Amino acid sequence: MKYTYNGDFDLDGMVDESDAGILSAFYAPGSSYGAPGSAFEYGDCTGDGFVDDNDAGLFGVLYGLGTPGSGTQQL
């Protein structure tokens, strides 16, 4: 099993600009993408089912974590 950081939406081991692109593509405060925990691939860092300001804030904290191909534990 491989673990990754919250914010590593493309699962490449890094929280970087490609993940920022995913977050920005789906960033829509007030819009729901399903049940909590089901929207990670759409930029839901917090696991609450929404891609909103909370996710953008957490992503900012996590940006730059990881290394290519790392099997880092999810925060």
C-alpha positions, 0 to 999 in steps of 0.5 A, spaced: 500 500 500 502 506 498 501 512 502 501 520 500 500 527 502 493 530 502 493 535 496 497 530 492 491 529 487 495 525 482 498 521 486 505 522 484 508 523 491 509 530 491 504 536 492 506 541 486 503 545 481 500 539 477 495 538 484 494 545 484 491 545 477 486 539 479 484 543 485 483 549 481 479 545 476 474 543 481 474 549 486 467 551 487 465 553 494 458 551 495 458 545 490 458 538 493 462 532 489 459 526 493 459 523 500 465 525 505 471 522 503 469 521 495 472 527 492 479 526 493 481 526 486 477 532 485 481 536 490 478 535 496 483 535 501 479 535 507 475 529 505 468 533 507 465 532 500 466 539 498 472 543 494 472 550 497 476 555 501 478 550 506 481 545 501 485 551 498 487 553 505 490 546 507 493 545 500 497 552 501 500 549 507 501 542 504 504 545 497 511 543 496 511 536 500 514 530 498 519 527 493 518 524 486 515 517 487 515 517 494 511 513 499 509 518 504 504 517 509 498 521 508 497 527 513 
